[in-house]
Amino acid sequence: MKNKIILVFLFLGFLVQAQKKVVIDKKEVIRIETELASDKMEGRATFSAGSELASAFIENEFKKINLSYYDNLTNYRQEFDVKGKQANNVIGVLPGKSKPEEFVIFSAHYDHLGMEKEGEDKIYNGANDDASGTTAVIALAKYFKDLGQNERTIIFVAFTGEEMGGFGSKFFSAKMDPAKVVAMFNIEMIGTESKWGKNSAYITGFEKTDFGTILQNNLKGTSFNFYQDPYPTEQLFYRSDNARLAAQGVPAHTISTSKMDVEANYHKLSDELATLDLDNMTKIIEAIAISSQSIITGKDTPTRVKK
């Protein structure tokens, strides 16, 4: 009888574990976004003290999640020289279970425009550009670590130098074998509603691969929709950190909600935390998590970009 009772408790414990739901925690999204967009980061300009603070914060978040180091690095910093100065990307890895040599990348840039020399408000906080994307990368790292279902290796990277011409992603991409990269989710400015309103975002280069179609298929039964980039004249597919790997054939796309024709705070001092819809932003991150599941587990492999 005693053994039967023990088995019942073990079975119930298994059920509880099986039914555990991993979610994107809005409170965590707010905490991370608030820190990255704070005045103490001084606008996160590459090479600045504020950029170093932002890097240290992201590194600590990756450490708390217990991500592995990338490639042969001994910490989360991928350092490189730009014009005689040192800068660094921040990279963490979740090794794949059965397909460790197949990579899925989630990325964003943590740098922004820094500070003005004069004025009452001197700090370009960059809450949307791109603290929102960096927040998403950190939140997704915790989500997939807790979920524990990635058959492919997931690489989480926060780039620096995007505002200077994409130096961080250029260095990262040059060190990466594009043949091993199955997909890249680059996340850029998701803190405001898209032109379609809430529960929506667009994917740059949607028509170049079936990446977007896979994501939308995984969202059946939800109220979220991914759309084609509505700003084709802006050439956004080749203007963000996905561009280097996309040029090498990788289905590397940027997910965004930024209304490029009327985004009121883009590259302005007014890009602050108060302008963001944090509830909608959390739902966008959740949609990215759900929509990427079949790629993470190895079920789906997006088609390549024609070179």
C-alpha positions in Angstrom: 0.0 0.0 0.0 2.9 2.3 0.9 4.5 1.8 -2.5 1.2 2.5 -4.3 0.9 5.8 -2.4 4.4 6.8 -3.3 3.7 5.9 -7.0 0.6 8.1 -6.9 2.5 11.1 -5.6 5.3 10.6 -8.2 2.7 10.4 -10.9 0.9 13.6 -9.7 4.3 15.3 -9.5 5.0 14.3 -13.1 1.6 15.7 -14.2 2.3 19.0 -12.4 5.7 19.3 -14.1 4.2 18.4 -17.5 1.5 21.0 -17.1 3.9 23.7 -16.1 3.3 26.6 -18.4 6.3 28.7 -19.4 5.3 32.3 -20.1 6.8 35.7 -20.9 6.6 37.6 -17.6 5.4 41.1 -18.1 6.9 42.2 -14.8 10.3 41.0 -16.0 9.8 42.7 -19.4 9.2 46.0 -17.5 12.1 45.5 -15.2 14.6 44.8 -18.0 13.3 47.6 -20.3 13.2 50.1 -17.5 16.9 49.4 -16.7 18.1 49.5 -20.2 16.3 52.8 -21.0 17.3 54.5 -17.7 19.1 57.8 -17.5 22.1 56.1 -15.9 22.8 54.2 -19.2 23.4 57.7 -20.7 22.1 56.7 -24.1 24.3 53.6 -24.5 26.5 55.1 -27.2 29.2 52.7 -28.4 32.5 53.2 -26.5 30.8 55.1 -23.7 30.6 54.4 -20.0 26.8 54.0 -20.5 27.4 51.3 -23.1 29.7 49.5 -20.6 26.9 49.6 -18.0 24.4 48.2 -20.5 26.8 45.4 -21.5 27.4 44.5 -17.9 23.6 44.4 -17.2 23.0 42.1 -20.2 25.9 39.9 -19.2 24.5 39.5 -15.7 21.1 38.6 -17.0 22.6 35.9 -19.2 24.5 34.7 -16.1 21.3 34.5 -14.0 19.7 32.5 -16.8 22.8 30.2 -16.8 23.5 30.5 -20.6 26.7 28.9 -21.9 29.5 30.9 -23.5 29.7 31.3 -27.2 32.3 29.4 -29.3 35.7 29.7 -27.5 34.9 32.7 -25.4 35.5 32.6 -21.7 32.7 35.0 -20.8 29.7 36.6 -22.5 31.7 39.4 -24.2 32.7 39.2 -27.9 35.3 42.0 -28.1 36.6 43.6 -31.3 38.3 46.8 -32.4 36.6 49.6 -34.3 38.8 52.5 -35.5 41.4 51.7 -32.7 38.8 51.5 -30.0 37.4 48.4 -28.3 33.7 47.4 -28.3 31.8 44.3 -27.5 28.8 42.3 -28.4 27.1 40.2 -25.6 26.4 36.6 -26.5 24.9 33.7 -24.6 24.1 30.1 -25.8 21.6 27.5 -25.1 23.1 24.3 -26.6 20.8 22.1 -28.7 19.9 18.6 -27.6 19.9 16.6 -30.8 21.1 19.2 -33.4 23.8 21.2 -31.6 25.5 22.2 -34.9 22.3 23.9 -36.2 21.9 27.4 -35.0 18.9 29.7 -34.4 19.8 33.3 -33.5 17.8 35.8 -31.6 19.4 39.3 -31.7 19.0 43.0 -31.1 21.3 45.9 -30.7 21.9 47.5 -27.3 23.6 50.6 -28.4 21.9 53.9 -29.1 22.8 57.6 -29.7 24.3 58.7 -26.4 23.9 62.2 -25.1 23.7 65.8 -26.3 26.2 68.3 -24.8 23.6 70.8 -23.7 19.9 71.0 -22.9 17.5 70.1 -20.1 17.0 66.6 -21.5 20.3 65.5 -22.9 19.9 61.7 -22.9 18.8 59.6 -25.9 17.3 56.8 -23.8 16.4 54.7 -26.9 13.6 52.9 -25.1 12.2 51.7 -28.3 15.4 51.8 -30.3 16.5 49.2 -29.3 16.1 48.6 -25.6 12.8 47.0 -26.6 14.5 44.4 -28.8 17.3 43.8 -26.3 14.6 43.2 -23.6 13.0 40.7 -25.9 16.2 38.8 -26.4 16.8 38.5 -22.7 13.2 37.5 -22.0 13.3 34.9 -24.8 16.6 33.5 -23.4 14.9 32.8 -20.1 11.8 31.5 -21.8 13.6 28.9 -23.8 15.9 28.0 -21.0 12.9 27.2 -18.8 11.1 25.4 -21.6 14.0 23.1 -22.3 12.8 21.9 -25.6 15.4 23.2 -28.1 16.8 20.5 -30.3 18.8 23.2 -32.1 21.3 25.4 -30.5 20.0 28.9 -29.7 22.4 31.9 -29.8 21.2 35.1 -28.0 23.2 38.1 -29.0 23.0 41.8 -28.2 25.0 43.8 -30.8 26.8 47.1 -30.3 27.7 49.5 -33.0 24.4 49.3 -35.0 23.9 53.1 -34.9 27.5 53.5 -36.3 27.0 51.3 -39.3 26.4 47.8 -37.9 30.0 47.1 -36.7 28.9 44.6 -34.1 26.8 42.4 -36.3 29.4 42.7 -39.1 32.1 41.2 -36.8 29.8 38.5 -35.4 28.6 37.5 -38.9 32.2 37.3 -40.2 33.0 34.8 -37.5 29.9 32.7 -38.1 29.5 29.8 -40.6 26.3 30.8 -42.4 25.7 27.2 -43.4 25.1 26.4 -39.8 22.5 29.1 -39.2 19.0 27.8 -39.7 17.3 31.2 -38.9 17.9 34.6 -37.4 15.2 36.5 -35.5 16.5 40.1 -35.3 14.2 42.2 -33.1 14.2 46.0 -33.7 11.8 48.5 -32.1 8.7 46.6 -30.9 7.6 49.0 -28.2 4.9 50.8 -30.1 1.9 49.6 -32.0 2.3 48.7 -35.7 0.2 50.3 -38.4 -2.3 47.5 -37.9 -2.6 48.1 -34.2 -2.1 45.7 -31.3 -1.2 42.0 -31.6 0.7 42.6 -34.9 4.2 43.1 -36.2 5.9 42.9 -39.6 8.8 40.9 -40.9 11.4 42.5 -43.3 12.1 40.5 -46.4 8.9 38.4 -45.8 8.8 37.4 -49.5 12.4 36.2 -49.7 11.9 33.0 -47.7 9.1 31.0 -46.0 10.3 32.2 -42.6 7.2 34.4 -42.1 4.8 31.8 -43.3 6.2 29.3 -40.7 5.8 31.8 -37.9 2.3 32.6 -38.9 1.3 28.9 -39.2 2.6 28.4 -35.6 0.3 31.2 -34.4 -3.0 29.6 -35.7 -5.6 29.9 -33.0 -4.2 33.1 -31.6 -5.1 36.7 -32.3 -1.6 37.7 -33.4 -0.6 38.4 -37.0 2.7 38.9 -38.8 2.6 41.0 -41.9 4.9 41.8 -44.8 7.1 44.9 -44.4 4.8 47.8 -45.4 7.8 50.2 -46.0 9.6 48.6 -49.0 11.1 51.9 -50.2 13.0 52.0 -46.8 15.0 48.9 -47.7 14.7 47.7 -44.1 15.8 44.1 -44.9 19.3 45.3 -45.6 19.4 48.1 -43.0 19.5 46.2 -39.7 21.7 43.7 -38.0 20.2 40.8 -40.0 21.7 42.1 -43.2 25.1 40.5 -43.1 23.9 36.9 -42.7 20.9 37.5 -45.0 23.4 38.5 -47.7 25.0 35.1 -47.3 21.7 33.2 -47.8 20.6 32.8 -44.2 16.8 33.3 -43.6 17.7 36.3 -41.3 14.8 38.7 -40.8 14.0 41.6 -38.6 10.8 41.7 -36.7 9.5 45.2 -35.9 6.4 47.3 -35.3 8.0 50.7 -36.0 5.9 52.9 -38.2 8.7 54.2 -40.3 6.6 57.0 -41.9 5.2 58.4 -38.7 7.2 57.1 -35.7 7.2 60.2 -33.6 10.1 59.4 -31.3 12.5 57.7 -33.7 16.1 58.9 -33.0 14.8 61.7 -30.7 15.3 62.6 -27.1 11.6 61.7 -26.5 12.2 57.9 -27.1 11.6 57.2 -23.5 9.9 54.5 -21.4 6.7 56.4 -21.0 6.1 56.2 -24.8 6.0 52.4 -24.9 3.0 50.1 -24.8 4.6 47.5 -22.5 1.5 45.2 -22.4 1.5 45.0 -26.2 5.3 44.6 -26.3 5.0 41.6 -23.9 2.5 40.0 -26.2 4.8 40.5 -29.2 7.6 38.8 -27.4 5.2 36.0 -26.5 4.2 35.7 -30.2 7.8 35.4 -31.2 8.4 32.7 -28.6 5.4 30.7 -29.8 5.9 31.2 -33.5 9.5 30.1 -33.4 8.8 26.8 -31.7 8.8 24.5 -34.7 12.2 26.0 -35.8 13.6 25.6 -32.4 12.6 22.0 -32.1 13.9 21.1 -35.6 10.5 20.4 -37.1 10.7 23.3 -39.6 13.7 24.7 -41.6 13.1 28.0 -43.4 14.1 28.3 -47.1 17.3 30.2 -47.8 17.6 33.7 -49.2 18.7 33.7 -52.8 22.1 35.2 -53.1 
